[in-house]
Amino acid sequence: MPQPETRTELAGAALALGVASAVMAVAGVWAWAGRGAVEIAALLLAGATAAAIAARRLRPSGVRPSTEATEQRVREAVERVEARFTALLDAAPDPLLVVSAREPDDLSSLRIERANAAASSLFRISAPPMLLVSVLRDPEVLSAVDEALFGGVEARCAFTSGASQERSFQTLVRPLAPEEDQLRRAVLLFRDETDMRRAERTRADFLANASHELRTPLASLSGFIETLKGHARDDRQAQDRFLGIMQNQADRMGRLIDDLLSLSRIELNEHVAPQSETDLVLAAADVVDALAPQAARRGVRIEADLPAPGSVLVRGDRDQLVQVIQNLTDNAVKYAPAEGRVRLTVRANLGREAAQTAILEDAARLTLVAPDAPGARYAMIRVQDEGPGLVREHLPRLAERFYRVEGQKSGERPGTGLGLSIVKHIVNRHQGVLAVESAPGRGTVFTVLVPERLPVMEVSQ
């Protein structure tokens, strides 16, 4: 057993290493937050982790009575430094893991020794140590880890989550110096590039969709302009008719661009959970008031079954939730027959099984959006119409962009084919449920469930 002087020296060394790890962690988090020095941040955080591990190993054990008080103070100081080190790692915005292993190509020996708060949330890590493959099974990441641990070289790879809200990461794996316990260790840093990837994809999708969908109305406008400049130059009746058609085409292009921009903005922030609180009853009442003139022109009655204001509160983006209610109710009004009715219902504190509750007898049912985290309590928005209904094979494609059911017309105000796609992405952002139920000749029912309290953003592998 070490003598008291030796033990005190070990404790002092442990404290010094702990302080060094905290200093390097501060610098690493600062560099990481700058988003422009990832390699420097990785080096500093790796050094901080190695120093923390060494400090933990240098702690003296078997305290003698004569030095108990002194060494107790040293231990408490070391624990305070390690707690500060942990807090600093938790402050890093991107996930960080420390993994260890003994043998190459042995997945069962890969263990997570430390995880910061972002990594614990992302991979559902409760309390390290635990097996790495129990939370992460991506072959490229596992290969990079093996290369860093037993090849001693830094490795990089791309990693994409497998959850409903897809997230993209650039993974950096950096080896640590070997320890006396013969374990190989490495630090994994996951840099979130979801915003950048979504922005690139959104730009590409917008250009592709806009160019495809705008071609037809632009060609129509061009043809009518040529006609008006030619033989219809002096035909007043033809001019009035052609100008009316041109106005409709221009309105269609305006709606299309508005919907494409709206969809692009929603997709860009789909992985960011909303934080504001919304009263669904007031949101639904606003939609009913806004659509009342349109429903009256078509002879359709909107029946709103709403509880008292303030009784259905959810964590969500009010504008987007209003858009969900409006898109579903607007579709129902357009497809409802003359003198028909549309029923809008809002309820609170329901389980996920509410989306599976049968409304129409012997109808086809399908869940279009389902959350990753089960067990939440939901607020419900349900819109039911008495329109022509849909056969089963159309249901899986309802939320696709520009999908229209063959043979069905939407009436005086043609849609863009993007309304249900917008609803789908908004519901996905709110980690909710979107289900549809329909029977030919008996109408369609859309059910949206929004969590009353959003769960922590997680990724299932």
C-alpha positions in Angstrom: 0.0 0.0 0.0 1.4 3.5 -0.9 2.7 5.6 2.0 0.7 8.7 3.0 3.2 11.0 1.2 3.0 8.9 -2.0 -0.8 8.7 -1.7 -1.0 12.5 -1.3 1.2 13.0 -4.4 -1.1 10.6 -6.4 -4.1 12.6 -5.2 -2.4 15.8 -6.2 -1.6 14.4 -9.6 -5.2 13.2 -10.0 -6.4 16.7 -9.2 -3.9 18.3 -11.7 -5.1 16.0 -14.4 -8.7 16.7 -13.6 -8.0 20.5 -13.8 -6.2 19.9 -17.1 -9.1 17.9 -18.5 -11.6 20.7 -17.5 -9.4 23.4 -19.2 -9.1 21.3 -22.4 -12.9 20.6 -22.3 -13.6 24.3 -22.1 -11.4 25.0 -25.0 -12.8 22.1 -27.0 -16.4 23.2 -26.4 -15.5 26.8 -27.4 -13.8 25.6 -30.6 -16.8 23.2 -31.3 -19.3 26.0 -30.8 -17.4 28.1 -33.3 -18.4 25.5 -36.0 -15.2 26.3 -37.9 -12.6 24.3 -36.0 -13.8 20.8 -35.7 -10.4 19.1 -35.8 -9.1 21.4 -33.0 -12.2 20.8 -31.0 -11.9 17.0 -31.5 -8.2 17.1 -30.4 -9.0 19.2 -27.3 -12.0 17.1 -26.3 -10.0 13.9 -26.8 -7.2 15.2 -24.6 -9.7 16.3 -22.0 -11.3 12.8 -22.0 -7.9 11.1 -21.7 -6.9 13.4 -18.8 -10.2 12.7 -17.0 -9.7 8.9 -17.4 -6.1 9.2 -16.1 -7.2 11.3 -13.2 -9.8 8.7 -12.2 -7.2 6.0 -12.3 -4.8 7.9 -10.0 -7.2 8.3 -7.2 -5.8 6.7 -4.1 -7.6 3.9 -2.3 -7.4 2.4 1.2 -7.4 5.7 3.2 -5.4 5.6 6.4 -6.8 7.3 9.4 -3.9 9.8 9.8 -4.5 11.2 6.3 -8.2 10.6 6.0 -9.3 14.3 6.3 -6.7 15.5 3.8 -7.4 12.8 1.2 -11.1 13.3 1.7 -10.7 16.9 0.7 -8.6 15.9 -2.3 -11.2 13.4 -3.4 -13.9 15.9 -3.1 -11.9 18.4 -5.2 -11.3 15.7 -7.9 -15.0 14.9 -7.9 -15.8 18.6 -8.3 -13.4 18.9 -11.2 -14.9 15.7 -12.9 -18.4 17.1 -12.4 -17.4 20.3 -14.1 -15.8 18.3 -16.9 -19.0 16.3 -17.3 -21.0 19.6 -17.4 -18.7 21.0 -20.0 -19.1 18.0 -22.2 -22.8 18.2 -21.8 -22.7 21.8 -23.0 -21.3 20.6 -26.4 -24.1 21.0 -28.9 -23.3 17.8 -30.8 -23.2 14.2 -29.6 -19.9 12.8 -28.1 -19.1 9.3 -27.1 -16.0 7.7 -25.6 -15.8 4.0 -26.6 -13.3 1.2 -25.6 -12.5 -2.3 -26.8 -9.9 -5.0 -26.3 -9.9 -7.1 -29.5 -10.3 -6.0 -33.1 -13.4 -7.1 -35.1 -15.2 -8.1 -31.8 -18.4 -6.1 -31.7 -19.3 -7.5 -28.3 -16.2 -5.9 -26.7 -17.1 -2.4 -28.0 -18.4 -0.5 -25.0 -19.5 3.1 -24.4 -17.7 4.5 -21.4 -18.9 8.1 -21.5 -21.7 10.0 -23.3 -22.6 13.7 -23.2 -26.1 14.9 -22.9 -26.6 15.3 -26.7 -25.4 11.7 -27.3 -27.6 10.3 -24.5 -30.7 11.9 -26.0 -29.8 10.9 -29.6 -29.0 7.3 -28.9 -31.2 6.7 -25.8 -28.3 6.0 -23.5 -29.4 5.6 -19.9 -26.2 4.9 -17.9 -22.8 4.0 -19.4 -21.0 1.6 -19.6 -23.0 -0.3 -22.2 -22.5 -2.1 -25.5 -22.0 0.3 -28.5 -24.0 -2.0 -30.8 -27.0 -1.9 -28.6 -27.5 1.8 -29.7 -25.6 2.1 -32.9 -25.4 -0.5 -35.7 -24.3 1.6 -38.7 -21.6 -0.5 -40.4 -19.6 2.5 -41.6 -19.5 4.0 -38.2 -18.5 0.7 -36.6 -15.8 0.2 -39.2 -14.5 3.7 -38.5 -14.4 3.0 -34.8 -12.5 -0.3 -35.3 -10.0 1.5 -37.6 -9.4 4.3 -35.0 -9.1 1.8 -32.0 -6.8 -0.7 -33.6 -5.3 1.1 -36.6 -4.5 4.2 -34.5 -5.7 6.6 -37.2 -8.4 9.2 -37.4 -11.5 8.1 -39.4 -14.5 10.0 -40.8 -17.8 8.8 -42.2 -21.4 9.9 -42.8 -24.2 8.7 -40.5 -27.9 9.1 -41.1 -30.5 8.3 -38.4 -33.2 5.8 -39.1 -36.0 7.6 -37.3 -39.1 9.2 -38.9 -37.4 12.6 -38.5 -34.2 11.8 -40.5 -31.0 13.5 -39.3 -27.6 13.6 -41.0 -24.3 13.7 -39.2 -20.6 13.8 -40.2 -18.8 11.4 -37.7 -15.2 12.0 -36.6 -13.5 9.1 -34.7 -10.2 10.0 -33.0 -8.1 7.4 -31.1 -6.9 8.1 -27.5 -3.6 7.1 -26.0 -3.5 3.5 -24.6 -4.0 3.0 -20.8 -2.5 0.6 -18.4 -5.6 -1.5 -18.4 -4.8 -2.6 -22.1 -8.1 -1.1 -23.3 -8.1 0.8 -26.6 -10.2 4.0 -26.5 -11.5 6.5 -29.0 -13.7 9.6 -29.1 -16.7 9.8 -31.5 -17.9 13.2 -32.4 -21.2 13.6 -34.4 -21.4 16.9 -36.2 -25.1 17.6 -37.1 -25.3 18.6 -40.8 -29.1 18.1 -41.1 -29.8 21.8 -41.8 -27.2 21.9 -44.6 -28.3 18.7 -46.2 -32.0 19.7 -46.0 -31.2 23.1 -47.5 -29.5 21.5 -50.5 -32.3 18.9 -51.0 -35.0 21.6 -50.6 -33.4 23.8 -53.3 -33.1 20.9 -55.7 -36.7 19.7 -55.0 -38.1 23.2 -55.4 -36.4 23.7 -58.7 -37.5 20.3 -60.0 -41.1 20.6 -58.8 -41.5 24.2 -59.9 -40.1 23.6 -63.4 -42.3 20.5 -63.8 -45.6 21.9 -62.5 -45.3 25.4 -64.0 -44.6 24.2 -67.5 -48.3 23.4 -68.3 -49.9 26.7 -67.1 -47.0 28.7 -68.7 -47.6 27.0 -72.0 -51.3 27.7 -71.7 -50.7 31.4 -71.0 -48.3 31.6 -73.9 -50.8 30.1 -76.3 -53.6 32.4 -75.2 -51.4 35.5 -75.5 -50.5 34.5 -79.1 -54.2 34.0 -79.9 -55.1 37.4 -78.4 -52.4 39.0 -80.5 -53.5 37.2 -83.6 -57.0 36.5 -84.9 -58.8 37.2 -81.6 -57.4 40.8 -81.5 -60.8 42.3 -82.3 -63.0 39.6 -80.9 -64.3 41.0 -77.6 -66.1 37.9 -76.5 -63.1 35.6 -77.1 -60.9 38.1 -75.3 -63.1 38.0 -72.2 -63.2 34.2 -72.2 -59.4 33.8 -72.8 -58.5 36.4 -70.2 -60.7 34.6 -67.6 -58.8 31.3 -68.4 -55.5 33.2 -68.2 -56.5 34.6 -64.8 -57.3 31.1 -63.5 -53.9 29.8 -64.8 -52.1 32.7 -63.1 -53.9 32.0 -59.8 -53.0 28.4 -60.1 -49.3 29.3 -60.5 -49.5 31.6 -57.6 -51.0 28.9 -55.3 -48.5 26.4 -56.5 -45.5 28.7 -55.7 -47.0 29.5 -52.3 -47.5 25.9 -51.5 -44.0 24.9 -52.7 -42.4 27.6 -50.6 -44.5 26.6 -47.6 -43.5 22.9 -48.0 -39.9 23.8 -48.4 -39.8 25.9 -45.2 -41.6 23.1 -43.3 -39.2 20.4 -44.6 -36.2 22.6 -43.7 -37.1 22.7 -40.0 -38.9 19.4 -39.8 -36.3 18.0 -37.4 -36.5 21.0 -35.0 -39.2 20.4 -32.3 -41.5 23.4 -31.8 -41.5 24.9 -28.3 -44.4 27.3 -28.1 -47.8 26.4 -26.6 -51.0 26.4 -28.8 -54.7 26.3 -28.0 -56.1 23.9 -30.6 -59.7 25.0 -29.9 -59.0 28.6 -30.8 -57.0 27.5 -33.9 -59.9 25.3 -35.1 -62.4 28.2 -34.5 -60.3 30.5 -36.6 -60.2 28.0 -39.4 -64.0 27.6 -39.3 -64.5 31.4 -39.5 -62.1 31.7 -42.4 -63.7 28.9 -44.5 -67.3 29.8 -43.7 -67.8 32.0 -46.8 -66.3 29.3 -49.1 -68.5 26.6 -47.5 -71.6 28.8 -47.8 -71.0 29.3 -51.6 -70.9 25.5 -52.1 -73.9 24.9 -49.8 -71.8 22.9 -47.3 -72.3 23.1 -43.6 -69.2 22.9 -41.3 -70.2 21.4 -37.9 -67.5 22.2 -35.3 -67.5 20.0 -32.2 -65.1 22.0 -30.0 -64.6 22.0 -26.2 -64.1 25.2 -24.2 -61.1 27.4 -25.2 -58.0 26.7 -23.1 -59.0 23.0 -22.6 -56.8 21.6 -25.4 -53.3 22.9 -25.2 -50.4 21.3 -27.1 -46.7 22.1 -27.6 -46.6 23.2 -31.2 -46.3 25.8 -33.9 -49.6 27.6 -34.0 -49.3 28.7 -37.6 -48.5 25.2 -38.8 -51.2 23.6 -36.8 -53.7 26.1 -38.2 -52.4 25.1 -41.6 -53.1 21.4 -40.8 -56.7 22.1 -39.8 -57.3 24.4 -42.7 -55.8 22.1 -45.4 -57.9 19.1 -44.1 -61.1 21.1 -43.7 -60.6 22.9 -47.0 -60.3 19.5 -48.8 -63.4 18.2 -47.0 -65.4 21.3 -48.1 -64.3 21.0 -51.7 -65.1 17.3 -51.9 -68.4 17.4 -50.0 -71.6 17.3 -52.1 -73.9 20.2 -52.2 -76.0 20.5 -49.0 -73.5 18.1 -47.4 -71.7 18.6 -44.2 -68.1 18.6 -42.8 -67.5 17.7 -39.2 -64.5 19.1 -37.3 -63.8 17.6 -33.9 -61.1 18.5 -31.3 -60.5 16.5 -28.2 -57.8 16.3 -25.4 -55.9 13.7 -23.5 -56.2 10.6 -25.7 -54.0 7.6 -26.4 -52.6 6.6 -29.7 -55.4 4.1 -30.2 -57.7 7.0 -30.9 -56.3 7.2 -34.4 -57.4 3.6 -35.0 -61.0 4.1 -33.8 -63.4 3.1 -36.5 -65.7 5.9 -37.7 -66.9 4.5 -41.0 -68.1 0.9 -41.0 -66.1 -1.5 -43.2 -63.8 1.3 -44.3 -60.1 1.1 -45.4 -57.8 2.5 -42.7 -54.1 3.5 -42.9 -51.6 5.4 -40.7 -49.6 7.8 -42.8 -47.4 9.2 -40.1 -46.4 7.4 -36.8 -44.0 8.8 -34.1 -40.9 7.0 -32.9 -41.7 7.4 -29.2 -44.8 5.5 -28.0 -46.8 6.1 -24.9 -47.5 9.8 -25.2 -50.9 11.5 -24.5 -52.4 13.3 -27.5 -54.8 16.0 -28.5 -57.0 15.0 -31.5 -58.1 16.8 -34.6 -60.6 14.9 -36.7 -62.1 16.1 -40.0 -64.9 14.0 -41.6 -66.6 14.7 -44.9 -69.5 13.1 -46.9 -67.6 13.1 -50.2 -67.1 10.3 -52.8 -64.5 8.5 -50.6 -61.5 6.6 -51.8 -60.7 3.0 -52.5 -58.0 1.3 -50.5 -55.2 1.4 -53.1 -55.2 5.2 -53.1 -54.6 5.6 -49.3 -50.8 5.0 -49.2 -50.1 7.7 -51.8 -52.3 10.4 -50.4 -49.5 12.4 -48.8 -47.2 12.3 -51.9 -46.5 15.6 -53.7 -48.9 16.4 -56.5 -50.7 13.1 -56.1 -54.3 13.3 -57.3 -56.9 10.6 -57.4 -57.9 9.8 -61.0 -61.4 11.0 -61.9 -62.0 13.2 -58.9 -62.3 17.0 -59.4 -61.9 19.4 -56.6 -64.5 21.9 -57.8 -64.3 25.6 -58.5 -60.9 26.0 -56.8 -58.5 23.4 -58.0 -55.8 22.4 -55.6 -52.0 22.1 -56.1 -51.7 18.5 -54.9 -49.5 19.6 -52.0 -52.0 20.1 -49.2 -51.7 16.6 -47.7 -48.0 16.5 -48.2 -47.8 19.7 -46.1 -50.0 18.2 -43.5 -47.8 15.1 -43.4 -44.5 17.0 -42.8 -46.1 19.3 -40.1 -47.4 16.3 -38.2 -44.0 14.6 -38.5 -42.3 17.7 -37.1 -44.7 17.6 -34.1 -44.0 13.9 -33.6 -47.7 13.2 -34.0 -49.9 10.7 -35.8 -51.8 11.1 -39.2 -54.3 8.5 -40.1 -56.9 8.2 -42.8 -60.1 6.2 -43.1 -62.3 6.1 -46.3 -65.0 4.1 -48.0 -66.3 4.7 -51.6 -69.6 6.6 -51.5 -69.4 7.2 -47.7 -66.7 9.9 -47.3 -63.3 10.2 -45.8 -62.0 10.8 -42.2 -58.6 12.3 -41.4 -57.4 12.0 -37.8 -54.4 14.0 -36.5 -52.9 13.4 -33.0 -50.6 16.0 -31.6 -48.6 15.2 -28.4 -49.7 17.4 -25.5 -46.1 17.4 -24.4 -43.4 16.7 -26.9 -41.0 13.9 -26.0 -37.2 14.3 -26.2 -35.9 14.1 -29.8 -34.5 10.6 -30.2 -33.2 8.3 -32.9 -34.1 4.6 -33.2 -31.5 2.4 -34.8 
